[in-house]
Amino acid sequence: MGHGTLFVLFDKYSRRARLRPVLITLLPLALPAVVGVPALPRGRWLWSLILLSGLPLFADQLGRSRGKRIEARLYCSWGGKPTVQLLRWRGPTDRQRLRLLHARIQEIIGSSLPLPTEQEELADPQRADQIYDAAGLALRVRARGLPGADLVQEQNCEYGFRRNTLGLRPYALPIAVVGLLAVSAWAFAPPGFTGRPSTPLLVVLLVAEALLVAFQALLVREGWVASAAWLYAERLVETSALAVPGSLPADPATGPASS
């Protein structure tokens, strides 16, 4: 039982969007630990112990829970879910394309949930958003396994990774700073000091730790998450133009827009 078992226990989304943010959070401490403790056990039995302890499952849930905790606040600061905004009459989508999108999505979700007209949306924006949210859910369910919708899953993974990384940032940034300080302390230790790595390796560690601090401090921001969320929403809405195998193709006028 080795680290390859993680690919069996977790699907692509969990590995990329949930586990990776946790691993990046712990990396600043893991790097000096591996270098400073050469005798650190790395055998298959260690991986077996880690897997049996349930730590990977805990990390998976931790990554998800921290991201979900901030998601409602993000949506509020953005003015609503990007998918909902793309379907609003008062949203960023141009009118001609929005009419085509509404017509195609209405075919997908059926007549039991009529999309609001512009007047109905203006009269009750909150109810209109609820309907758009339900339509977005229908598109997400439809996109799973839909031929030609692979890019939607890729963007979903990227959005989940960024959202969960931002959720872990209150822990990740201090950990990165501690890692940088720990490696910097080695730089002032005399050569031959117990646990001090060689100078070339020390330089590599310093650069890696500094990059991890910069990543958390400068890149992991709401705007970084928002850009991925909008790309995902755009790709998801575009799947309304994809035909389910065995059905007639969608109107070319509703085809994918340029990125």
C-alpha positions as CSV (number, residue, x, y, z in Angstrom):
1,M,0.0,0.0,0.0
2,G,1.7,3.2,-1.1
3,H,1.0,6.8,-2.1
4,G,-0.6,5.5,-5.3
5,T,-3.5,4.3,-3.2
6,L,-4.6,7.9,-2.9
7,F,-5.5,7.8,-6.6
8,V,-7.8,4.9,-5.8
9,L,-9.4,6.4,-2.6
10,F,-10.1,9.8,-4.1
11,D,-11.5,11.0,-7.4
12,K,-9.9,13.6,-9.6
13,Y,-11.8,16.5,-8.0
14,S,-10.9,15.5,-4.4
15,R,-7.2,15.1,-5.3
16,R,-7.0,18.4,-7.1
17,A,-9.5,20.6,-5.3
18,R,-9.5,19.3,-1.7
19,L,-6.2,17.4,-1.0
20,R,-3.9,19.7,-2.9
21,P,-4.7,22.9,-0.9
22,V,-4.0,21.0,2.4
23,L,-0.7,19.7,1.0
24,I,0.3,23.2,-0.1
25,T,-0.6,24.5,3.4
26,L,1.7,21.9,5.0
27,L,4.5,22.1,2.5
28,P,6.5,24.9,4.2
29,L,6.9,22.7,7.3
30,A,7.4,19.5,5.4
31,L,10.3,20.7,3.3
32,P,12.6,21.6,6.2
33,A,11.5,18.5,8.1
34,V,12.5,16.2,5.2
35,V,15.8,17.9,4.8
36,G,16.6,18.3,8.5
37,V,15.7,14.8,9.5
38,P,17.4,12.6,6.9
39,A,16.4,9.5,8.9
40,L,12.7,10.3,8.5
41,P,11.1,7.0,7.6
42,R,9.8,6.9,4.1
43,G,8.9,3.2,3.7
44,R,5.7,1.7,2.5
45,W,4.7,1.0,6.1
46,L,4.6,4.7,6.8
47,W,2.2,5.2,3.9
48,S,0.1,2.3,5.2
49,L,0.0,3.9,8.7
50,I,-1.0,7.3,7.2
51,L,-3.8,5.7,5.1
52,L,-5.1,3.6,8.0
53,S,-5.1,6.6,10.3
54,G,-7.7,8.3,8.2
55,L,-5.5,11.4,7.7
56,P,-6.1,11.6,3.9
57,L,-9.9,11.5,4.5
58,F,-9.6,14.2,7.2
59,A,-7.5,16.3,4.8
60,D,-10.1,15.8,2.1
61,Q,-12.9,17.0,4.4
62,L,-10.8,19.9,5.8
63,G,-10.0,21.2,2.4
64,R,-13.7,21.2,1.4
65,S,-15.1,22.5,4.7
66,R,-12.8,25.6,4.8
67,G,-13.7,26.5,1.2
68,K,-17.4,26.0,1.7
69,R,-17.3,28.2,4.8
70,I,-16.3,31.2,2.8
71,E,-18.3,30.5,-0.4
72,A,-21.5,32.3,0.7
73,R,-19.4,35.4,1.6
74,L,-17.7,35.3,-1.8
75,Y,-21.0,35.1,-3.7
76,C,-22.3,38.0,-1.7
77,S,-19.2,40.2,-2.5
78,W,-19.5,39.2,-6.2
79,G,-23.2,40.1,-6.4
80,G,-24.4,36.5,-6.6
81,K,-23.2,33.2,-8.1
82,P,-21.5,33.8,-11.5
83,T,-23.9,31.3,-13.1
84,V,-26.9,33.2,-11.8
85,Q,-25.5,36.5,-12.9
86,L,-24.9,35.2,-16.4
87,L,-28.6,34.2,-16.7
88,R,-30.0,37.5,-15.3
89,W,-31.6,40.0,-17.7
90,R,-29.7,42.7,-15.7
91,G,-26.5,40.7,-15.8
92,P,-23.4,40.9,-18.0
93,T,-24.7,38.7,-20.9
94,D,-25.8,40.6,-24.0
95,R,-29.5,40.5,-24.7
96,Q,-29.4,38.6,-28.0
97,R,-27.2,35.8,-26.6
98,L,-29.3,35.8,-23.3
99,R,-32.5,35.2,-25.2
100,L,-30.9,32.2,-27.0
101,L,-29.5,30.9,-23.7
102,H,-32.8,31.1,-22.0
103,A,-34.6,29.4,-24.9
104,R,-32.1,26.5,-24.9
105,I,-32.0,26.2,-21.1
106,Q,-35.8,26.2,-21.0
107,E,-35.7,23.2,-23.4
108,I,-33.4,21.4,-21.0
109,I,-35.2,22.0,-17.7
110,G,-38.7,21.7,-19.2
111,S,-41.8,23.8,-18.8
112,S,-42.3,22.9,-15.1
113,L,-39.8,25.6,-14.2
114,P,-40.3,28.6,-16.5
115,L,-37.4,31.1,-16.6
116,P,-38.5,34.6,-15.7
117,T,-39.1,37.3,-18.3
118,E,-37.3,40.6,-17.9
119,Q,-40.4,42.1,-16.3
120,E,-40.8,39.2,-13.9
121,E,-37.2,39.5,-12.9
122,L,-37.5,43.2,-12.2
123,A,-40.7,42.6,-10.1
124,D,-39.1,39.9,-8.0
125,P,-35.3,39.6,-8.3
126,Q,-34.9,37.2,-5.4
127,R,-37.3,34.7,-6.9
128,A,-35.7,35.1,-10.3
129,D,-32.3,34.3,-8.8
130,Q,-33.7,31.2,-7.1
131,I,-35.0,30.0,-10.5
132,Y,-31.6,30.7,-12.2
133,D,-29.9,28.9,-9.4
134,A,-32.1,25.8,-10.0
135,A,-31.4,26.1,-13.7
136,G,-27.7,26.1,-12.9
137,L,-28.0,23.0,-10.9
138,A,-29.8,21.3,-13.8
139,L,-26.9,22.3,-16.1
140,R,-24.3,20.9,-13.6
141,V,-26.1,17.6,-13.3
142,R,-26.5,17.4,-17.1
143,A,-22.8,18.2,-17.7
144,R,-21.6,15.2,-15.7
145,G,-20.4,12.8,-18.3
146,L,-21.7,14.8,-21.2
147,P,-19.5,14.4,-24.2
148,G,-17.7,17.7,-24.9
149,A,-18.1,19.0,-21.4
150,D,-14.6,18.0,-20.2
151,L,-13.6,21.6,-19.9
152,V,-16.4,22.3,-17.4
153,Q,-14.9,19.6,-15.1
154,E,-11.4,21.1,-15.5
155,Q,-12.7,24.5,-14.6
156,N,-14.7,23.1,-11.7
157,C,-11.5,21.5,-10.3
158,E,-9.6,24.8,-10.7
159,Y,-12.3,26.8,-9.0
160,G,-12.6,24.3,-6.1
161,F,-8.8,24.4,-5.7
162,R,-8.7,28.1,-5.5
163,R,-11.7,28.5,-3.2
164,N,-10.4,25.9,-0.8
165,T,-6.9,27.4,-0.9
166,L,-8.3,30.7,0.1
167,G,-10.3,29.1,2.8
168,L,-7.1,27.6,4.3
169,R,-5.2,30.9,3.9
170,P,-5.6,32.0,7.6
171,Y,-3.5,28.9,8.5
172,A,-1.4,28.6,5.4
173,L,0.2,32.0,5.5
174,P,1.4,31.8,9.1
175,I,2.7,28.3,8.4
176,A,4.6,29.6,5.4
177,V,6.1,32.4,7.4
178,V,7.2,30.0,10.1
179,G,8.8,27.7,7.5
180,L,10.7,30.7,6.0
181,L,11.9,31.8,9.4
182,A,13.0,28.2,10.2
183,V,15.1,27.9,7.1
184,S,16.4,31.4,7.5
185,A,17.6,30.4,11.0
186,W,19.7,27.7,9.4
187,A,21.4,30.3,7.3
188,F,22.9,31.9,10.4
189,A,24.0,28.5,11.9
190,P,27.7,27.6,11.4
191,P,28.6,25.0,8.9
192,G,28.5,21.5,10.4
193,F,25.7,22.5,12.8
194,T,23.4,19.5,13.4
195,G,20.7,19.4,10.8
196,R,22.0,22.3,8.8
197,P,21.8,21.5,5.1
198,S,24.5,22.3,2.6
199,T,24.7,25.8,1.3
200,P,23.3,25.1,-2.2
201,L,20.4,23.1,-0.7
202,L,19.8,25.9,1.8
203,V,19.5,28.4,-1.0
204,V,17.0,26.2,-2.8
205,L,15.0,25.9,0.5
206,L,15.0,29.6,1.1
207,V,13.8,30.3,-2.4
208,A,11.1,27.7,-2.2
209,E,9.9,29.0,1.2
210,A,9.9,32.6,0.0
211,L,7.8,31.6,-3.0
212,L,5.3,29.8,-0.8
213,V,5.0,32.9,1.4
214,A,4.6,35.1,-1.7
215,F,2.0,32.7,-3.1
216,Q,-0.2,32.9,0.0
217,A,0.4,36.6,0.6
218,L,0.0,38.0,-2.9
219,L,-1.8,35.5,-5.1
220,V,-4.4,33.8,-2.9
221,R,-7.0,36.5,-2.9
222,E,-10.7,36.8,-3.7
223,G,-10.0,38.1,-7.2
224,W,-7.9,34.9,-7.9
225,V,-10.9,32.8,-6.9
226,A,-13.4,35.0,-8.8
227,S,-11.6,34.6,-12.1
228,A,-11.8,30.8,-11.8
229,A,-15.5,31.0,-10.8
230,W,-16.4,33.1,-13.8
231,L,-14.6,30.8,-16.2
232,Y,-16.4,27.8,-14.7
233,A,-19.8,29.5,-15.0
234,E,-19.1,30.5,-18.6
235,R,-18.1,27.0,-19.6
236,L,-21.1,25.6,-17.7
237,V,-23.6,27.8,-19.4
238,E,-22.0,27.0,-22.8
239,T,-22.9,23.3,-22.3
240,S,-26.5,24.2,-23.0
241,A,-25.4,24.2,-26.6
242,L,-24.2,20.6,-26.4
243,A,-26.7,17.9,-27.4
244,V,-27.1,14.8,-25.3
245,P,-26.0,11.7,-27.3
246,G,-29.0,10.5,-29.4
247,S,-30.7,13.8,-29.5
248,L,-30.7,16.6,-32.1
249,P,-27.8,19.0,-32.0
250,A,-28.3,22.4,-30.4
251,D,-28.8,25.6,-32.4
252,P,-25.4,26.7,-33.6
253,A,-26.3,30.2,-32.5
254,T,-26.0,29.2,-28.9
255,G,-22.5,27.7,-29.4
256,P,-19.6,28.3,-27.1
257,A,-18.5,31.9,-26.8
258,S,-14.8,32.9,-27.0
259,S,-12.9,32.8,-23.7
